[in-house]
Amino acid sequence: MINIGIIGGSGYTAGELIRLLLHHSKVTIDFVYSTTNAGKSIASVHQDVLGDTNLVFTNTINPKVDLVFLCLGHGKSKAFLSEN
């Protein structure tokens, strides 16, 4: 099983990625990072996954995942990586 994290989880790209990964047999979503939605359920923002997951947005990152997807807005990934 591949343990993954998603950074920038509240936008459209992240929503599609979450939807795809939730149904992937070899993937577990460890965290979905969003500072603006931390503590809220993923389904409250991405209604198309309602009933598919109980995941909640977090404002912390687990550095021990196997893979991280960056779904931040245009030009923001570089700045995020520089800061973290």
C-alpha positions as semicolon CSV with decimal commas, in nm:
position;residue;x (nm);y (nm);z (nm)
1;M;0,000;0,000;0,000
2;I;0,129;0,347;-0,090
3;N;0,073;0,607;0,182
4;I;0,018;0,952;0,033
5;G;-0,040;1,310;0,143
6;I;-0,203;1,596;-0,042
7;I;-0,100;1,956;0,014
8;G;-0,345;2,223;-0,093
9;G;-0,648;2,004;-0,051
10;S;-0,940;2,240;-0,096
11;G;-0,914;2,327;-0,464
12;Y;-1,058;2,163;-0,774
13;T;-0,740;1,971;-0,863
14;A;-0,714;1,824;-0,514
15;G;-1,081;1,732;-0,517
16;E;-1,039;1,530;-0,836
17;L;-0,721;1,369;-0,702
18;I;-0,893;1,273;-0,376
19;R;-1,186;1,123;-0,566
20;L;-0,954;0,914;-0,782
21;L;-0,728;0,802;-0,497
22;L;-1,013;0,703;-0,267
23;H;-1,107;0,435;-0,518
24;H;-0,752;0,318;-0,590
25;S;-0,683;-0,026;-0,446
26;K;-0,314;0,038;-0,372
27;V;-0,337;0,381;-0,209
28;T;-0,414;0,512;0,138
29;I;-0,460;0,886;0,187
30;D;-0,273;0,971;0,507
31;F;-0,348;1,344;0,517
32;V;-0,501;1,629;0,320
33;Y;-0,337;1,958;0,416
34;S;-0,534;2,283;0,408
35;T;-0,477;2,575;0,642
36;T;-0,810;2,736;0,553
37;N;-1,018;2,421;0,610
38;A;-0,826;2,247;0,889
39;G;-1,065;2,049;1,109
40;K;-1,343;2,035;0,848
41;S;-1,444;1,713;0,676
42;I;-1,316;1,662;0,322
43;A;-1,674;1,600;0,206
44;S;-1,784;1,942;0,334
45;V;-1,570;2,099;0,060
46;H;-1,570;1,818;-0,199
47;Q;-1,931;1,700;-0,191
48;D;-1,869;1,437;-0,460
49;V;-1,685;1,221;-0,201
50;L;-1,968;1,237;0,054
51;G;-2,011;0,888;0,195
52;D;-1,675;0,770;0,057
53;T;-1,447;0,902;0,330
54;N;-1,436;1,033;0,685
55;L;-1,107;1,218;0,625
56;V;-1,068;1,563;0,775
57;F;-0,844;1,844;0,650
58;T;-0,537;1,903;0,862
59;N;-0,285;2,183;0,904
60;T;0,000;1,943;0,982
61;I;0,213;1,734;0,748
62;N;0,324;1,377;0,808
63;P;0,678;1,360;0,662
64;K;0,674;0,979;0,673
65;V;0,435;0,928;0,380
66;D;0,561;0,759;0,063
67;L;0,441;1,028;-0,176
68;V;0,314;1,386;-0,158
69;F;0,100;1,560;-0,419
70;L;0,121;1,940;-0,434
71;C;-0,214;2,087;-0,540
72;L;-0,147;2,446;-0,447
73;G;-0,246;2,742;-0,660
74;H;-0,036;2,849;-0,957
75;G;0,317;2,943;-0,851
76;K;0,264;2,860;-0,483
77;S;0,430;2,516;-0,470
78;K;0,783;2,655;-0,496
79;A;0,721;2,900;-0,212
80;F;0,562;2,626;0,001
81;L;0,863;2,397;-0,051
82;S;1,105;2,678;0,034
83;E;0,924;2,747;0,361
84;N;0,887;2,382;0,467
